[in-house]
Amino acid sequence: MNIKTDWNLIRKHFNKSFSSNFYVSVASVGFDSNPTVTPIGSLFLNDNQTGFYFEKFPSKLPLHSKANKNICILGVRSGSFFWLKALFKGKFTSNPAIKLYGELGEKRKASEKEIKRLNRRMKITNGLKGNVYLWKKWSLFEL
């Protein structure tokens, strides 16, 4: 898979991955050279092979970014129907998982457009008690 020519397929995969898992896994390496995997529930991929995520709960990822900005993002489709269909057919109709390698950019404030994208994704939780706690007042990292 080519990141330039297949970017739209990659974006679709990560959207489907998020809809079945509500997160992607981001691997990073810290000062001690030990790897850590962090679940991120707010990754967004842009049109131009870049992305961003909102940060509230991760503790290791921001520390690791000071030592080593390299990351690996894993998006896995875990929907039961997707896997059962593959088991019956004996093959996958699309990738069950995709890894993206990248580099963390500098932490910054989110733009209005980025906040709108987050709010649109989290709209389904608006009436729930945890919505404000989970989805408001985020910091942002650019990939």
Secondary structure, DSSP 8 states (H G I E B T S, - for coil): --TTTTHHHHHHHHHHHHHHHS-EEEEEE-TTS-EEEEEES-EEE-TTS-EEEEESS-SHHHHHHHH--EEEEEEE---HHHHHHHHHHTS-SS-SEEEEEEE---EE---HHHHHHHHHHTGGGTTSTHHHHHHSS-EEEE-
